[in-house]
Amino acid sequence: MKKLLLCCIILVSVIACKSPEARRPISVTSGSFIDESVKRNTQLYESEKQQFQEYINKNPNQKYIASNSGFWYTYNTQITADSLPKPDYGDIVFFDYDVKSLNGIQIYSANETKPDRYVMDQQELFTGLREGLKLMKAGETVTFLFPSSKAYGYYGDENKIGTNIPLICKVTVHSITEN
């Protein structure tokens, strides 16, 4: 009887000492949410692109340039002198801007946004405006057409700009102080 008890204890010890197994997930999800999100955002961008094209066609006197960053712009006042620099990382840009919806309704006036002092790439500013300032010299005024992905996107500004709103911004750079 003692031998049987001893054999059982040894057998239980050997079986109990096996290594732990990894737990498997109960449900497996695919990347379908991400795929659907990409599809929605692509459709939104294409729709906004079409709206911008219609806006550009209604303003044949303005020559709009498509940027590499995914927005369009036209110079209201352009400085052709090569001696004036464009802002680089850390430069201080003093500028003002107004914000309109694509149908021309004023959202923020230049007085509401106040002349702004911005340290390039070191302070918060919505993506399109940050990239647009890099194209400008002191004394220039440029009108930008920003798709919602380059403006305030899905969240808006939590004040006057709602979800996925494309914007028109007229920006004037007053000065650039190199760092």
C-alpha positions as CSV (number, residue, x, y, z in Angstrom):
1,M,0.0,0.0,0.0
2,K,2.9,2.3,0.8
3,K,4.4,1.6,-2.6
4,L,1.2,2.4,-4.3
5,L,0.9,5.7,-2.4
6,L,4.5,6.6,-3.2
7,C,3.9,5.8,-6.9
8,C,0.8,8.1,-6.9
9,I,2.7,10.9,-5.3
10,I,5.6,10.7,-7.8
11,L,3.2,10.5,-10.7
12,V,1.2,13.5,-9.5
13,S,4.5,15.4,-9.0
14,V,5.7,14.7,-12.5
15,I,2.4,15.7,-14.1
16,A,2.0,18.8,-12.0
17,C,5.5,20.1,-13.0
18,K,4.7,20.6,-16.7
19,S,5.4,24.1,-18.0
20,P,2.5,26.6,-18.3
21,E,0.7,27.0,-21.6
22,A,0.0,30.3,-23.2
23,R,-3.6,31.4,-23.0
24,R,-5.2,31.8,-26.4
25,P,-7.6,34.7,-27.1
26,I,-11.3,33.9,-26.9
27,S,-12.1,35.8,-30.1
28,V,-9.8,36.8,-32.9
29,T,-10.4,40.1,-34.6
30,S,-9.1,41.0,-38.0
31,G,-8.0,44.4,-39.2
32,S,-11.4,45.1,-40.6
33,F,-11.9,48.2,-38.4
34,I,-8.7,49.7,-39.7
35,D,-9.6,48.8,-43.3
36,E,-13.0,50.4,-43.0
37,S,-11.5,53.5,-41.4
38,V,-9.0,53.8,-44.3
39,K,-11.8,53.4,-46.8
40,R,-13.9,56.1,-45.1
41,N,-11.0,58.5,-44.9
42,T,-10.1,58.0,-48.5
43,Q,-13.7,58.6,-49.6
44,L,-13.8,61.8,-47.4
45,Y,-10.6,63.1,-48.9
46,E,-11.8,62.4,-52.4
47,S,-15.1,64.2,-51.7
48,E,-13.2,67.2,-50.2
49,K,-10.8,67.2,-53.1
50,Q,-13.8,67.4,-55.5
51,Q,-15.3,70.3,-53.5
52,F,-11.9,72.2,-53.6
53,Q,-11.8,71.6,-57.4
54,E,-15.2,73.2,-57.8
55,Y,-14.1,76.1,-55.6
56,I,-11.0,76.6,-57.6
57,N,-13.0,76.5,-60.9
58,K,-15.3,79.2,-59.5
59,N,-12.2,81.4,-58.9
60,P,-10.4,81.4,-62.3
61,N,-8.5,84.6,-61.5
62,Q,-6.5,82.8,-58.8
63,K,-3.8,80.3,-59.6
64,Y,-4.0,77.6,-57.0
65,I,-0.9,75.4,-56.4
66,A,-1.3,71.8,-55.1
67,S,1.3,71.3,-52.3
68,N,3.1,68.0,-51.7
69,S,1.4,67.9,-48.3
70,G,-2.1,67.5,-49.6
71,F,-3.6,71.1,-49.6
72,W,-3.9,73.9,-52.1
73,Y,-2.8,77.5,-51.9
74,T,-2.6,80.8,-53.9
75,Y,-0.6,83.9,-53.3
76,N,-2.5,87.1,-52.6
77,T,0.8,88.9,-52.1
78,Q,4.0,87.2,-53.2
79,I,7.5,88.3,-52.4
80,T,9.8,87.3,-55.3
81,A,13.1,88.4,-53.6
82,D,15.3,85.3,-53.0
83,S,17.1,87.1,-50.1
84,L,14.2,86.7,-47.8
85,P,14.2,83.4,-45.9
86,K,11.4,80.9,-45.3
87,P,11.1,79.8,-41.7
88,D,13.0,76.8,-40.4
89,Y,12.9,74.8,-37.3
90,G,13.0,77.0,-34.2
91,D,12.5,80.3,-36.1
92,I,9.9,82.7,-34.7
93,V,7.1,83.6,-37.1
94,F,4.7,86.5,-36.3
95,F,1.5,86.1,-38.4
96,D,-2.2,86.5,-38.4
97,Y,-4.9,84.5,-40.2
98,D,-8.6,84.1,-40.6
99,V,-10.6,80.9,-41.0
100,K,-13.6,80.4,-43.3
101,S,-15.7,77.3,-44.2
102,L,-15.6,76.2,-47.8
103,N,-18.9,78.0,-48.5
104,G,-17.2,81.3,-47.4
105,I,-18.8,81.7,-44.0
106,Q,-16.4,83.4,-41.5
107,I,-15.5,81.1,-38.6
108,Y,-12.7,83.1,-37.0
109,S,-11.7,86.6,-38.1
110,A,-8.1,87.7,-38.0
111,N,-9.1,89.8,-34.9
112,E,-10.3,86.6,-33.1
113,T,-7.2,84.6,-33.9
114,K,-5.0,87.7,-33.0
115,P,-1.6,88.1,-34.4
116,D,0.2,85.0,-33.4
117,R,3.8,84.3,-32.5
118,Y,4.8,80.8,-33.4
119,V,8.0,79.0,-32.9
120,M,8.3,76.7,-35.9
121,D,7.7,73.0,-35.1
122,Q,8.0,73.6,-31.3
123,Q,4.4,74.7,-30.5
124,E,1.0,73.4,-31.2
125,L,-0.7,74.4,-34.5
126,F,-2.9,72.5,-36.8
127,T,-1.0,70.5,-39.4
128,G,-2.0,72.4,-42.5
129,L,-1.1,75.8,-41.1
130,R,2.2,74.6,-39.7
131,E,3.1,73.2,-43.1
132,G,1.8,76.2,-44.9
133,L,3.9,78.7,-42.9
134,K,7.0,76.8,-44.1
135,L,6.1,77.9,-47.7
136,M,5.9,81.6,-46.8
137,K,8.3,84.6,-46.5
138,A,7.8,87.7,-44.4
139,G,5.4,90.1,-46.1
140,E,3.4,87.5,-48.0
141,T,-0.3,86.8,-47.8
142,V,-1.5,83.3,-48.9
143,T,-4.9,81.7,-49.1
144,F,-4.8,78.1,-48.2
145,L,-7.5,75.4,-48.9
146,F,-7.1,72.7,-46.2
147,P,-8.9,69.4,-46.3
148,S,-10.2,68.4,-42.9
149,S,-7.4,65.9,-42.4
150,K,-4.9,68.9,-42.5
151,A,-7.2,71.1,-40.5
152,Y,-8.9,70.0,-37.3
153,G,-9.9,66.5,-38.5
154,Y,-12.4,64.4,-36.7
155,Y,-12.4,66.3,-33.4
156,G,-12.8,69.8,-34.7
157,D,-11.5,72.6,-32.4
158,E,-14.1,71.8,-29.8
159,N,-15.5,75.3,-30.2
160,K,-16.7,76.7,-33.6
161,I,-15.2,74.1,-36.0
162,G,-17.0,70.8,-36.2
163,T,-16.1,67.3,-37.3
164,N,-14.3,66.9,-40.7
165,I,-14.7,70.5,-41.9
166,P,-12.4,71.6,-44.7
167,L,-11.2,75.2,-44.2
168,I,-10.1,78.2,-46.1
169,C,-7.4,80.2,-44.3
170,K,-6.0,83.6,-45.4
171,V,-2.6,83.9,-43.7
172,T,-0.3,86.9,-43.5
173,V,3.3,86.6,-42.3
174,H,4.5,89.8,-40.8
175,S,8.0,88.8,-39.7
176,I,10.4,85.9,-39.4
177,T,13.1,86.0,-36.7
178,E,15.8,83.4,-37.3
179,N,16.8,81.3,-34.4
